[in-house]
């Protein structure tokens, strides 16, 4: 899932069906992209970021990658 994409859609007030129209794609395809079931191609990613007026990289940060803790940063606990 792309939580930043969902957040920016809400902030902008643009509904998914309107964004799909602006992109020239089917609403179901856009829904799959928003919910993380499909990867948008680079042109669609850039166009969505342009329409929503935000950074493309931030917009398409996945929920699971945002929660990952780097392996080297774990602290050992001694009991």
mmCIF file of the N, C-alpha and C atoms, coordinates in Angstrom:
data_MODEL
# 
_entry.id   MODEL 
# 
loop_
_atom_site.group_PDB 
_atom_site.id 
_atom_site.type_symbol 
_atom_site.label_atom_id 
_atom_site.label_alt_id 
_atom_site.label_comp_id 
_atom_site.label_asym_id 
_atom_site.label_entity_id 
_atom_site.label_seq_id 
_atom_site.pdbx_PDB_ins_code 
_atom_site.Cartn_x 
_atom_site.Cartn_y 
_atom_site.Cartn_z 
_atom_site.occupancy 
_atom_site.B_iso_or_equiv 
_atom_site.pdbx_formal_charge 
_atom_site.auth_seq_id 
_atom_site.auth_comp_id 
_atom_site.auth_asym_id 
_atom_site.auth_atom_id 
_atom_site.pdbx_PDB_model_num 
ATOM 1   N N  . UNK A 1 1  ? 0.848   -1.174  0.000   1.00 0.00 ? 1  UNK A N  1 
ATOM 2   C CA . UNK A 1 1  ? 0.000   0.000   0.000   1.00 0.00 ? 1  UNK A CA 1 
ATOM 3   C C  . UNK A 1 1  ? 0.899   1.244   0.000   1.00 0.00 ? 1  UNK A C  1 
ATOM 4   N N  . UNK A 1 2  ? 0.392   2.297   -0.587  1.00 0.00 ? 2  UNK A N  1 
ATOM 5   C CA . UNK A 1 2  ? 1.085   3.591   -0.616  1.00 0.00 ? 2  UNK A CA 1 
ATOM 6   C C  . UNK A 1 2  ? 0.331   4.571   0.287   1.00 0.00 ? 2  UNK A C  1 
ATOM 7   N N  . UNK A 1 3  ? 0.648   4.597   1.583   1.00 0.00 ? 3  UNK A N  1 
ATOM 8   C CA . UNK A 1 3  ? -0.108  5.473   2.491   1.00 0.00 ? 3  UNK A CA 1 
ATOM 9   C C  . UNK A 1 3  ? 0.041   6.951   2.164   1.00 0.00 ? 3  UNK A C  1 
ATOM 10  N N  . UNK A 1 4  ? 1.202   7.357   1.645   1.00 0.00 ? 4  UNK A N  1 
ATOM 11  C CA . UNK A 1 4  ? 1.385   8.771   1.297   1.00 0.00 ? 4  UNK A CA 1 
ATOM 12  C C  . UNK A 1 4  ? 0.508   9.166   0.112   1.00 0.00 ? 4  UNK A C  1 
ATOM 13  N N  . UNK A 1 5  ? 0.304   8.238   -0.799  1.00 0.00 ? 5  UNK A N  1 
ATOM 14  C CA . UNK A 1 5  ? -0.576  8.500   -1.937  1.00 0.00 ? 5  UNK A CA 1 
ATOM 15  C C  . UNK A 1 5  ? -2.008  8.681   -1.449  1.00 0.00 ? 5  UNK A C  1 
ATOM 16  N N  . UNK A 1 6  ? -2.433  7.802   -0.554  1.00 0.00 ? 6  UNK A N  1 
ATOM 17  C CA . UNK A 1 6  ? -3.788  7.938   0.000   1.00 0.00 ? 6  UNK A CA 1 
ATOM 18  C C  . UNK A 1 6  ? -3.932  9.255   0.755   1.00 0.00 ? 6  UNK A C  1 
ATOM 19  N N  . UNK A 1 7  ? -2.922  9.597   1.542   1.00 0.00 ? 7  UNK A N  1 
ATOM 20  C CA . UNK A 1 7  ? -2.949  10.839  2.306   1.00 0.00 ? 7  UNK A CA 1 
ATOM 21  C C  . UNK A 1 7  ? -3.032  12.048  1.391   1.00 0.00 ? 7  UNK A C  1 
ATOM 22  N N  . UNK A 1 8  ? -2.217  12.063  0.346   1.00 0.00 ? 8  UNK A N  1 
ATOM 23  C CA . UNK A 1 8  ? -2.204  13.209  -0.556  1.00 0.00 ? 8  UNK A CA 1 
ATOM 24  C C  . UNK A 1 8  ? -3.495  13.321  -1.358  1.00 0.00 ? 8  UNK A C  1 
ATOM 25  N N  . UNK A 1 9  ? -4.093  12.206  -1.702  1.00 0.00 ? 9  UNK A N  1 
ATOM 26  C CA . UNK A 1 9  ? -5.400  12.248  -2.365  1.00 0.00 ? 9  UNK A CA 1 
ATOM 27  C C  . UNK A 1 9  ? -6.410  12.923  -1.446  1.00 0.00 ? 9  UNK A C  1 
ATOM 28  N N  . UNK A 1 10 ? -6.394  12.536  -0.178  1.00 0.00 ? 10 UNK A N  1 
ATOM 29  C CA . UNK A 1 10 ? -7.317  13.123  0.794   1.00 0.00 ? 10 UNK A CA 1 
ATOM 30  C C  . UNK A 1 10 ? -7.042  14.615  0.966   1.00 0.00 ? 10 UNK A C  1 
ATOM 31  N N  . UNK A 1 11 ? -5.751  14.974  1.127   1.00 0.00 ? 11 UNK A N  1 
ATOM 32  C CA . UNK A 1 11 ? -5.386  16.387  1.308   1.00 0.00 ? 11 UNK A CA 1 
ATOM 33  C C  . UNK A 1 11 ? -5.805  17.246  0.131   1.00 0.00 ? 11 UNK A C  1 
ATOM 34  N N  . UNK A 1 12 ? -5.634  16.719  -1.065  1.00 0.00 ? 12 UNK A N  1 
ATOM 35  C CA . UNK A 1 12 ? -5.918  17.496  -2.266  1.00 0.00 ? 12 UNK A CA 1 
ATOM 36  C C  . UNK A 1 12 ? -7.410  17.596  -2.568  1.00 0.00 ? 12 UNK A C  1 
ATOM 37  N N  . UNK A 1 13 ? -8.186  16.665  -2.015  1.00 0.00 ? 13 UNK A N  1 
ATOM 38  C CA . UNK A 1 13 ? -9.620  16.654  -2.283  1.00 0.00 ? 13 UNK A CA 1 
ATOM 39  C C  . UNK A 1 13 ? -9.979  16.025  -3.613  1.00 0.00 ? 13 UNK A C  1 
ATOM 40  N N  . UNK A 1 14 ? -8.993  15.444  -4.276  1.00 0.00 ? 14 UNK A N  1 
ATOM 41  C CA . UNK A 1 14 ? -9.250  14.773  -5.554  1.00 0.00 ? 14 UNK A CA 1 
ATOM 42  C C  . UNK A 1 14 ? -9.670  13.336  -5.279  1.00 0.00 ? 14 UNK A C  1 
ATOM 43  N N  . UNK A 1 15 ? -10.784 12.947  -5.840  1.00 0.00 ? 15 UNK A N  1 
ATOM 44  C CA . UNK A 1 15 ? -11.250 11.574  -5.684  1.00 0.00 ? 15 UNK A CA 1 
ATOM 45  C C  . UNK A 1 15 ? -10.512 10.671  -6.669  1.00 0.00 ? 15 UNK A C  1 
ATOM 46  N N  . UNK A 1 16 ? -10.439 9.386   -6.313  1.00 0.00 ? 16 UNK A N  1 
ATOM 47  C CA . UNK A 1 16 ? -9.738  8.436   -7.169  1.00 0.00 ? 16 UNK A CA 1 
ATOM 48  C C  . UNK A 1 16 ? -10.317 8.401   -8.577  1.00 0.00 ? 16 UNK A C  1 
ATOM 49  N N  . UNK A 1 17 ? -11.627 8.481   -8.700  1.00 0.00 ? 17 UNK A N  1 
ATOM 50  C CA . UNK A 1 17 ? -12.220 8.415   -10.039 1.00 0.00 ? 17 UNK A CA 1 
ATOM 51  C C  . UNK A 1 17 ? -11.835 9.641   -10.877 1.00 0.00 ? 17 UNK A C  1 
ATOM 52  N N  . UNK A 1 18 ? -11.706 10.793  -10.240 1.00 0.00 ? 18 UNK A N  1 
ATOM 53  C CA . UNK A 1 18 ? -11.283 12.008  -10.962 1.00 0.00 ? 18 UNK A CA 1 
ATOM 54  C C  . UNK A 1 18 ? -9.816  11.905  -11.365 1.00 0.00 ? 18 UNK A C  1 
ATOM 55  N N  . UNK A 1 19 ? -8.970  11.403  -10.463 1.00 0.00 ? 19 UNK A N  1 
ATOM 56  C CA . UNK A 1 19 ? -7.563  11.226  -10.786 1.00 0.00 ? 19 UNK A CA 1 
ATOM 57  C C  . UNK A 1 19 ? -7.406  10.242  -11.933 1.00 0.00 ? 19 UNK A C  1 
ATOM 58  N N  . UNK A 1 20 ? -8.173  9.178   -11.905 1.00 0.00 ? 20 UNK A N  1 
ATOM 59  C CA . UNK A 1 20 ? -8.124  8.197   -12.995 1.00 0.00 ? 20 UNK A CA 1 
ATOM 60  C C  . UNK A 1 20 ? -8.485  8.861   -14.322 1.00 0.00 ? 20 UNK A C  1 
ATOM 61  N N  . UNK A 1 21 ? -9.506  9.717   -14.316 1.00 0.00 ? 21 UNK A N  1 
ATOM 62  C CA . UNK A 1 21 ? -9.886  10.441  -15.534 1.00 0.00 ? 21 UNK A CA 1 
ATOM 63  C C  . UNK A 1 21 ? -8.752  11.327  -16.016 1.00 0.00 ? 21 UNK A C  1 
ATOM 64  N N  . UNK A 1 22 ? -8.117  12.052  -15.095 1.00 0.00 ? 22 UNK A N  1 
ATOM 65  C CA . UNK A 1 22 ? -7.016  12.942  -15.458 1.00 0.00 ? 22 UNK A CA 1 
ATOM 66  C C  . UNK A 1 22 ? -5.831  12.166  -16.034 1.00 0.00 ? 22 UNK A C  1 
ATOM 67  N N  . UNK A 1 23 ? -5.633  10.942  -15.525 1.00 0.00 ? 23 UNK A N  1 
ATOM 68  C CA . UNK A 1 23 ? -4.530  10.101  -15.994 1.00 0.00 ? 23 UNK A CA 1 
ATOM 69  C C  . UNK A 1 23 ? -4.871  9.330   -17.264 1.00 0.00 ? 23 UNK A C  1 
ATOM 70  N N  . UNK A 1 24 ? -6.169  9.226   -17.554 1.00 0.00 ? 24 UNK A N  1 
ATOM 71  C CA . UNK A 1 24 ? -6.596  8.454   -18.713 1.00 0.00 ? 24 UNK A CA 1 
ATOM 72  C C  . UNK A 1 24 ? -6.485  6.952   -18.497 1.00 0.00 ? 24 UNK A C  1 
ATOM 73  N N  . UNK A 1 25 ? -6.675  6.529   -17.226 1.00 0.00 ? 25 UNK A N  1 
ATOM 74  C CA . UNK A 1 25 ? -6.644  5.096   -16.920 1.00 0.00 ? 25 UNK A CA 1 
ATOM 75  C C  . UNK A 1 25 ? -7.947  4.688   -16.250 1.00 0.00 ? 25 UNK A C  1 
ATOM 76  N N  . UNK A 1 26 ? -8.177  3.395   -16.193 1.00 0.00 ? 26 UNK A N  1 
ATOM 77  C CA . UNK A 1 26 ? -9.381  2.865   -15.565 1.00 0.00 ? 26 UNK A CA 1 
ATOM 78  C C  . UNK A 1 26 ? -9.316  3.055   -14.045 1.00 0.00 ? 26 UNK A C  1 
ATOM 79  N N  . UNK A 1 27 ? -10.470 3.312   -13.441 1.00 0.00 ? 27 UNK A N  1 
ATOM 80  C CA . UNK A 1 27 ? -10.538 3.511   -11.992 1.00 0.00 ? 27 UNK A CA 1 
ATOM 81  C C  . UNK A 1 27 ? -10.058 2.293   -11.217 1.00 0.00 ? 27 UNK A C  1 
ATOM 82  N N  . UNK A 1 28 ? -10.350 1.094   -11.718 1.00 0.00 ? 28 UNK A N  1 
ATOM 83  C CA . UNK A 1 28 ? -9.927  -0.113  -11.007 1.00 0.00 ? 28 UNK A CA 1 
ATOM 84  C C  . UNK A 1 28 ? -8.407  -0.253  -11.019 1.00 0.00 ? 28 UNK A C  1 
ATOM 85  N N  . UNK A 1 29 ? -7.776  0.146   -12.106 1.00 0.00 ? 29 UNK A N  1 
ATOM 86  C CA . UNK A 1 29 ? -6.314  0.112   -12.168 1.00 0.00 ? 29 UNK A CA 1 
ATOM 87  C C  . UNK A 1 29 ? -5.723  1.083   -11.153 1.00 0.00 ? 29 UNK A C  1 
ATOM 88  N N  . UNK A 1 30 ? -6.266  2.282   -11.076 1.00 0.00 ? 30 UNK A N  1 
ATOM 89  C CA . UNK A 1 30 ? -5.777  3.254   -10.109 1.00 0.00 ? 30 UNK A CA 1 
ATOM 90  C C  . UNK A 1 30 ? -5.989  2.748   -8.686  1.00 0.00 ? 30 UNK A C  1 
ATOM 91  N N  . UNK A 1 31 ? -7.115  2.140   -8.409  1.00 0.00 ? 31 UNK A N  1 
ATOM 92  C CA . UNK A 1 31 ? -7.380  1.582   -7.089  1.00 0.00 ? 31 UNK A CA 1 
ATOM 93  C C  . UNK A 1 31 ? -6.343  0.526   -6.727  1.00 0.00 ? 31 UNK A C  1 
ATOM 94  N N  . UNK A 1 32 ? -5.983  -0.322  -7.679  1.00 0.00 ? 32 UNK A N  1 
ATOM 95  C CA . UNK A 1 32 ? -4.970  -1.347  -7.438  1.00 0.00 ? 32 UNK A CA 1 
ATOM 96  C C  . UNK A 1 32 ? -3.609  -0.719  -7.172  1.00 0.00 ? 32 UNK A C  1 
ATOM 97  N N  . UNK A 1 33 ? -3.317  0.376   -7.847  1.00 0.00 ? 33 UNK A N  1 
ATOM 98  C CA . UNK A 1 33 ? -2.059  1.088   -7.612  1.00 0.00 ? 33 UNK A CA 1 
ATOM 99  C C  . UNK A 1 33 ? -2.055  1.686   -6.208  1.00 0.00 ? 33 UNK A C  1 
ATOM 100 N N  . UNK A 1 34 ? -3.114  2.392   -5.850  1.00 0.00 ? 34 UNK A N  1 
ATOM 101 C CA . UNK A 1 34 ? -3.212  3.048   -4.543  1.00 0.00 ? 34 UNK A CA 1 
ATOM 102 C C  . UNK A 1 34 ? -3.092  2.030   -3.413  1.00 0.00 ? 34 UNK A C  1 
ATOM 103 N N  . UNK A 1 35 ? -3.696  0.867   -3.598  1.00 0.00 ? 35 UNK A N  1 
ATOM 104 C CA . UNK A 1 35 ? -3.692  -0.159  -2.554  1.00 0.00 ? 35 UNK A CA 1 
ATOM 105 C C  . UNK A 1 35 ? -2.503  -1.105  -2.625  1.00 0.00 ? 35 UNK A C  1 
ATOM 106 N N  . UNK A 1 36 ? -1.583  -0.846  -3.541  1.00 0.00 ? 36 UNK A N  1 
ATOM 107 C CA . UNK A 1 36 ? -0.340  -1.600  -3.592  1.00 0.00 ? 36 UNK A CA 1 
ATOM 108 C C  . UNK A 1 36 ? -0.393  -2.934  -4.306  1.00 0.00 ? 36 UNK A C  1 
ATOM 109 N N  . UNK A 1 37 ? -1.459  -3.195  -5.047  1.00 0.00 ? 37 UNK A N  1 
ATOM 110 C CA . UNK A 1 37 ? -1.577  -4.455  -5.778  1.00 0.00 ? 37 UNK A CA 1 
ATOM 111 C C  . UNK A 1 37 ? -0.954  -4.392  -7.166  1.00 0.00 ? 37 UNK A C  1 
ATOM 112 N N  . UNK A 1 38 ? -0.725  -3.183  -7.664  1.00 0.00 ? 38 UNK A N  1 
ATOM 113 C CA . UNK A 1 38 ? -0.090  -2.979  -8.974  1.00 0.00 ? 38 UNK A CA 1 
ATOM 114 C C  . UNK A 1 38 ? 0.989   -1.925  -8.854  1.00 0.00 ? 38 UNK A C  1 
ATOM 115 N N  . UNK A 1 39 ? 2.049   -2.100  -9.611  1.00 0.00 ? 39 UNK A N  1 
ATOM 116 C CA . UNK A 1 39 ? 3.120   -1.108  -9.678  1.00 0.00 ? 39 UNK A CA 1 
ATOM 117 C C  . UNK A 1 39 ? 2.834   -0.179  -10.848 1.00 0.00 ? 39 UNK A C  1 
ATOM 118 N N  . UNK A 1 40 ? 2.784   1.121   -10.606 1.00 0.00 ? 40 UNK A N  1 
ATOM 119 C CA . UNK A 1 40 ? 2.578   2.036   -11.731 1.00 0.00 ? 40 UNK A CA 1 
ATOM 120 C C  . UNK A 1 40 ? 3.854   2.154   -12.553 1.00 0.00 ? 40 UNK A C  1 
ATOM 121 N N  . UNK A 1 41 ? 3.692   2.340   -13.851 1.00 0.00 ? 41 UNK A N  1 
ATOM 122 C CA . UNK A 1 41 ? 4.876   2.541   -14.683 1.00 0.00 ? 41 UNK A CA 1 
ATOM 123 C C  . UNK A 1 41 ? 5.436   3.941   -14.398 1.00 0.00 ? 41 UNK A C  1 
ATOM 124 N N  . UNK A 1 42 ? 6.668   4.193   -14.800 1.00 0.00 ? 42 UNK A N  1 
ATOM 125 C CA . UNK A 1 42 ? 7.308   5.482   -14.483 1.00 0.00 ? 42 UNK A CA 1 
ATOM 126 C C  . UNK A 1 42 ? 6.518   6.699   -14.977 1.00 0.00 ? 42 UNK A C  1 
ATOM 127 N N  . UNK A 1 43 ? 5.866   6.588   -16.117 1.00 0.00 ? 43 UNK A N  1 
ATOM 128 C CA . UNK A 1 43 ? 5.095   7.723   -16.634 1.00 0.00 ? 43 UNK A CA 1 
ATOM 129 C C  . UNK A 1 43 ? 3.886   8.016   -15.751 1.00 0.00 ? 43 UNK A C  1 
ATOM 130 N N  . UNK A 1 44 ? 3.201   6.972   -15.312 1.00 0.00 ? 44 UNK A N  1 
ATOM 131 C CA . UNK A 1 44 ? 2.033   7.157   -14.444 1.00 0.00 ? 44 UNK A CA 1 
ATOM 132 C C  . UNK A 1 44 ? 2.473   7.721   -13.094 1.00 0.00 ? 44 UNK A C  1 
ATOM 133 N N  . UNK A 1 45 ? 3.559   7.183   -12.545 1.00 0.00 ? 45 UNK A N  1 
ATOM 134 C CA . UNK A 1 45 ? 4.078   7.695   -11.266 1.00 0.00 ? 45 UNK A CA 1 
ATOM 135 C C  . UNK A 1 45 ? 4.371   9.190   -11.359 1.00 0.00 ? 45 UNK A C  1 
ATOM 136 N N  . UNK A 1 46 ? 5.062   9.581   -12.407 1.00 0.00 ? 46 UNK A N  1 
ATOM 137 C CA . UNK A 1 46 ? 5.426   10.988  -12.580 1.00 0.00 ? 46 UNK A CA 1 
ATOM 138 C C  . UNK A 1 46 ? 4.184   11.857  -12.754 1.00 0.00 ? 46 UNK A C  1 
ATOM 139 N N  . UNK A 1 47 ? 3.230   11.374  -13.501 1.00 0.00 ? 47 UNK A N  1 
ATOM 140 C CA . UNK A 1 47 ? 1.990   12.140  -13.757 1.00 0.00 ? 47 UNK A CA 1 
ATOM 141 C C  . UNK A 1 47 ? 1.171   12.300  -12.477 1.00 0.00 ? 47 UNK A C  1 
ATOM 142 N N  . UNK A 1 48 ? 1.072   11.236  -11.674 1.00 0.00 ? 48 UNK A N  1 
ATOM 143 C CA . UNK A 1 48 ? 0.338   11.326  -10.403 1.00 0.00 ? 48 UNK A CA 1 
ATOM 144 C C  . UNK A 1 48 ? 1.007   12.347  -9.492  1.00 0.00 ? 48 UNK A C  1 
ATOM 145 N N  . UNK A 1 49 ? 2.319   12.283  -9.381  1.00 0.00 ? 49 UNK A N  1 
ATOM 146 C CA . UNK A 1 49 ? 3.056   13.234  -8.542  1.00 0.00 ? 49 UNK A CA 1 
ATOM 147 C C  . UNK A 1 49 ? 2.854   14.662  -9.036  1.00 0.00 ? 49 UNK A C  1 
ATOM 148 N N  . UNK A 1 50 ? 2.842   14.827  -10.346 1.00 0.00 ? 50 UNK A N  1 
ATOM 149 C CA . UNK A 1 50 ? 2.636   16.161  -10.922 1.00 0.00 ? 50 UNK A CA 1 
ATOM 150 C C  . UNK A 1 50 ? 1.245   16.683  -10.597 1.00 0.00 ? 50 UNK A C  1 
ATOM 151 N N  . UNK A 1 51 ? 0.232   15.853  -10.776 1.00 0.00 ? 51 UNK A N  1 
ATOM 152 C CA . UNK A 1 51 ? -1.151  16.273  -10.514 1.00 0.00 ? 51 UNK A CA 1 
ATOM 153 C C  . UNK A 1 51 ? -1.347  16.599  -9.039  1.00 0.00 ? 51 UNK A C  1 
ATOM 154 N N  . UNK A 1 52 ? -0.752  15.780  -8.162  1.00 0.00 ? 52 UNK A N  1 
ATOM 155 C CA . UNK A 1 52 ? -0.916  15.990  -6.723  1.00 0.00 ? 52 UNK A CA 1 
ATOM 156 C C  . UNK A 1 52 ? 0.099   16.980  -6.154  1.00 0.00 ? 52 UNK A C  1 
ATOM 157 N N  . UNK A 1 53 ? 1.018   17.449  -7.000  1.00 0.00 ? 53 UNK A N  1 
ATOM 158 C CA . UNK A 1 53 ? 2.007   18.474  -6.646  1.00 0.00 ? 53 UNK A CA 1 
ATOM 159 C C  . UNK A 1 53 ? 2.867   18.098  -5.436  1.00 0.00 ? 53 UNK A C  1 
ATOM 160 N N  . UNK A 1 54 ? 3.390   16.850  -5.481  1.00 0.00 ? 54 UNK A N  1 
ATOM 161 C CA . UNK A 1 54 ? 4.287   16.384  -4.422  1.00 0.00 ? 54 UNK A CA 1 
ATOM 162 C C  . UNK A 1 54 ? 5.439   15.588  -5.031  1.00 0.00 ? 54 UNK A C  1 
ATOM 163 N N  . UNK A 1 55 ? 6.445   15.317  -4.192  1.00 0.00 ? 55 UNK A N  1 
ATOM 164 C CA . UNK A 1 55 ? 7.602   14.549  -4.613  1.00 0.00 ? 55 UNK A CA 1 
ATOM 165 C C  . UNK A 1 55 ? 7.206   13.099  -4.924  1.00 0.00 ? 55 UNK A C  1 
ATOM 166 N N  . UNK A 1 56 ? 7.627   12.635  -6.083  1.00 0.00 ? 56 UNK A N  1 
ATOM 167 C CA . UNK A 1 56 ? 7.283   11.286  -6.527  1.00 0.00 ? 56 UNK A CA 1 
ATOM 168 C C  . UNK A 1 56 ? 7.810   10.213  -5.573  1.00 0.00 ? 56 UNK A C  1 
ATOM 169 N N  . UNK A 1 57 ? 9.055   10.355  -5.136  1.00 0.00 ? 57 UNK A N  1 
ATOM 170 C CA . UNK A 1 57 ? 9.642   9.350   -4.241  1.00 0.00 ? 57 UNK A CA 1 
ATOM 171 C C  . UNK A 1 57 ? 8.843   9.246   -2.945  1.00 0.00 ? 57 UNK A C  1 
ATOM 172 N N  . UNK A 1 58 ? 8.507   10.382  -2.335  1.00 0.00 ? 58 UNK A N  1 
ATOM 173 C CA . UNK A 1 58 ? 7.718   10.384  -1.106  1.00 0.00 ? 58 UNK A CA 1 
ATOM 174 C C  . UNK A 1 58 ? 6.350   9.765   -1.335  1.00 0.00 ? 58 UNK A C  1 
ATOM 175 N N  . UNK A 1 59 ? 5.745   10.124  -2.437  1.00 0.00 ? 59 UNK A N  1 
ATOM 176 C CA . UNK A 1 59 ? 4.396   9.654   -2.744  1.00 0.00 ? 59 UNK A CA 1 
ATOM 177 C C  . UNK A 1 59 ? 4.325   8.141   -2.851  1.00 0.00 ? 59 UNK A C  1 
ATOM 178 N N  . UNK A 1 60 ? 5.374   7.533   -3.403  1.00 0.00 ? 60 UNK A N  1 
ATOM 179 C CA . UNK A 1 60 ? 5.344   6.095   -3.644  1.00 0.00 ? 60 UNK A CA 1 
ATOM 180 C C  . UNK A 1 60 ? 6.214   5.293   -2.679  1.00 0.00 ? 60 UNK A C  1 
ATOM 181 N N  . UNK A 1 61 ? 6.404   5.817   -1.471  1.00 0.00 ? 61 UNK A N  1 
ATOM 182 C CA . UNK A 1 61 ? 7.069   5.049   -0.430  1.00 0.00 ? 61 UNK A CA 1 
ATOM 183 C C  . UNK A 1 61 ? 6.056   4.044   0.092   1.00 0.00 ? 61 UNK A C  1 
ATOM 184 N N  . UNK A 1 62 ? 6.447   2.778   0.073   1.00 0.00 ? 62 UNK A N  1 
ATOM 185 C CA . UNK A 1 62 ? 5.537   1.723   0.529   1.00 0.00 ? 62 UNK A CA 1 
ATOM 186 C C  . UNK A 1 62 ? 5.474   1.689   2.048   1.00 0.00 ? 62 UNK A C  1 
ATOM 187 N N  . UNK A 1 63 ? 4.334   1.261   2.551   1.00 0.00 ? 63 UNK A N  1 
ATOM 188 C CA . UNK A 1 63 ? 4.111   1.153   3.983   1.00 0.00 ? 63 UNK A CA 1 
ATOM 189 C C  . UNK A 1 63 ? 5.111   0.194   4.624   1.00 0.00 ? 63 UNK A C  1 
ATOM 190 N N  . UNK A 1 64 ? 5.367   -0.946  3.993   1.00 0.00 ? 64 UNK A N  1 
ATOM 191 C CA . UNK A 1 64 ? 6.262   -1.941  4.567   1.00 0.00 ? 64 UNK A CA 1 
ATOM 192 C C  . UNK A 1 64 ? 7.713   -1.464  4.594   1.00 0.00 ? 64 UNK A C  1 
ATOM 193 N N  . UNK A 1 65 ? 8.150   -0.692  3.605   1.00 0.00 ? 65 UNK A N  1 
ATOM 194 C CA . UNK A 1 65 ? 9.529   -0.210  3.604   1.00 0.00 ? 65 UNK A CA 1 
ATOM 195 C C  . UNK A 1 65 ? 9.724   0.918   4.610   1.00 0.00 ? 65 UNK A C  1 
ATOM 196 N N  . UNK A 1 66 ? 8.685   1.644   4.911   1.00 0.00 ? 66 UNK A N  1 
ATOM 197 C CA . UNK A 1 66 ? 8.785   2.723   5.888   1.00 0.00 ? 66 UNK A CA 1 
ATOM 198 C C  . UNK A 1 66 ? 8.934   2.164   7.299   1.00 0.00 ? 66 UNK A C  1 
ATOM 199 N N  . UNK A 1 67 ? 8.465   0.962   7.539   1.00 0.00 ? 67 UNK A N  1 
ATOM 200 C CA . UNK A 1 67 ? 8.519   0.363   8.869   1.00 0.00 ? 67 UNK A CA 1 
ATOM 201 C C  . UNK A 1 67 ? 9.754   -0.500  9.099   1.00 0.00 ? 67 UNK A C  1 
ATOM 202 N N  . UNK A 1 68 ? 10.484  -0.806  8.043   1.00 0.00 ? 68 UNK A N  1 
ATOM 203 C CA . UNK A 1 68 ? 11.653  -1.660  8.194   1.00 0.00 ? 68 UNK A CA 1 
ATOM 204 C C  . UNK A 1 68 ? 12.721  -0.974  9.033   1.00 0.00 ? 68 UNK A C  1 
ATOM 205 N N  . UNK A 1 69 ? 13.308  -1.743  9.913   1.00 0.00 ? 69 UNK A N  1 
ATOM 206 C CA . UNK A 1 69 ? 14.408  -1.255  10.733  1.00 0.00 ? 69 UNK A CA 1 
ATOM 207 C C  . UNK A 1 69 ? 15.685  -1.806  10.132  1.00 0.00 ? 69 UNK A C  1 
ATOM 208 N N  . UNK A 1 70 ? 16.657  -0.954  9.860   1.00 0.00 ? 70 UNK A N  1 
ATOM 209 C CA . UNK A 1 70 ? 17.914  -1.452  9.297   1.00 0.00 ? 70 UNK A CA 1 
ATOM 210 C C  . UNK A 1 70 ? 18.536  -2.493  10.224  1.00 0.00 ? 70 UNK A C  1 
ATOM 211 N N  . UNK A 1 71 ? 19.123  -3.528  9.628   1.00 0.00 ? 71 UNK A N  1 
ATOM 212 C CA . UNK A 1 71 ? 19.696  -4.632  10.397  1.00 0.00 ? 71 UNK A CA 1 
ATOM 213 C C  . UNK A 1 71 ? 20.777  -4.159  11.350  1.00 0.00 ? 71 UNK A C  1 
ATOM 214 N N  . UNK A 1 72 ? 21.562  -3.179  10.973  1.00 0.00 ? 72 UNK A N  1 
ATOM 215 C CA . UNK A 1 72 ? 22.669  -2.721  11.790  1.00 0.00 ? 72 UNK A CA 1 
ATOM 216 C C  . UNK A 1 72 ? 22.231  -1.864  12.975  1.00 0.00 ? 72 UNK A C  1 
ATOM 217 N N  . UNK A 1 73 ? 20.980  -1.439  12.986  1.00 0.00 ? 73 UNK A N  1 
ATOM 218 C CA . UNK A 1 73 ? 20.548  -0.521  14.034  1.00 0.00 ? 73 UNK A CA 1 
ATOM 219 C C  . UNK A 1 73 ? 19.922  -1.224  15.232  1.00 0.00 ? 73 UNK A C  1 
ATOM 220 N N  . UNK A 1 74 ? 19.824  -2.544  15.225  1.00 0.00 ? 74 UNK A N  1 
ATOM 221 C CA . UNK A 1 74 ? 19.208  -3.231  16.358  1.00 0.00 ? 74 UNK A CA 1 
ATOM 222 C C  . UNK A 1 74 ? 20.162  -3.225  17.537  1.00 0.00 ? 74 UNK A C  1 
ATOM 223 N N  . UNK A 1 75 ? 19.596  -2.989  18.699  1.00 0.00 ? 75 UNK A N  1 
ATOM 224 C CA . UNK A 1 75 ? 20.396  -2.948  19.915  1.00 0.00 ? 75 UNK A CA 1 
ATOM 225 C C  . UNK A 1 75 ? 20.242  -4.273  20.646  1.00 0.00 ? 75 UNK A C  1 
ATOM 226 N N  . UNK A 1 76 ? 21.324  -4.771  21.187  1.00 0.00 ? 76 UNK A N  1 
ATOM 227 C CA . UNK A 1 76 ? 21.227  -6.002  21.958  1.00 0.00 ? 76 UNK A CA 1 
ATOM 228 C C  . UNK A 1 76 ? 20.926  -5.651  23.400  1.00 0.00 ? 76 UNK A C  1 
ATOM 229 N N  . UNK A 1 77 ? 20.095  -6.457  24.002  1.00 0.00 ? 77 UNK A N  1 
ATOM 230 C CA . UNK A 1 77 ? 19.693  -6.232  25.378  1.00 0.00 ? 77 UNK A CA 1 
ATOM 231 C C  . UNK A 1 77 ? 20.288  -7.346  26.222  1.00 0.00 ? 77 UNK A C  1 
ATOM 232 N N  . UNK A 1 78 ? 20.974  -6.987  27.277  1.00 0.00 ? 78 UNK A N  1 
ATOM 233 C CA . UNK A 1 78 ? 21.544  -7.965  28.194  1.00 0.00 ? 78 UNK A CA 1 
ATOM 234 C C  . UNK A 1 78 ? 20.717  -7.996  29.464  1.00 0.00 ? 78 UNK A C  1 
ATOM 235 N N  . UNK A 1 79 ? 20.331  -9.202  29.838  1.00 0.00 ? 79 UNK A N  1 
ATOM 236 C CA . UNK A 1 79 ? 19.505  -9.348  31.044  1.00 0.00 ? 79 UNK A CA 1 
ATOM 237 C C  . UNK A 1 79 ? 20.315  -10.033 32.114  1.00 0.00 ? 79 UNK A C  1 
# 
